[in-house]
Amino acid sequence: MRSSRVEKDKKCCSTSIRFTEEQLLKAKNSAKENNMTVSSYIGYLVDKESSSITPQAMIKLQDILNRAVDSASAEQKESIQKEADEFWQLLK
């Protein structure tokens, strides 16, 4: 069974955007560095305009948390996971 996107998350609108050659190159490079398409990257920037945390930083943080959870006791794992979930909610 396929999971469906929440209605508000469905992409239904499009627009044309003009860049200088330098801007387009920078957008393409930044998108590639973050394993995203230019469209996805621009959408991400619009959604996260007030956040300075990049996708790369989020991945690195998740890797660190995963290592911490791997070496923690069962009680600590639950606490770490709860705090991590609260943190991710702050980024939305």
Order of alpha helices (4+ residues) and beta strands (2+ residues): alpha-alpha-alpha-alpha
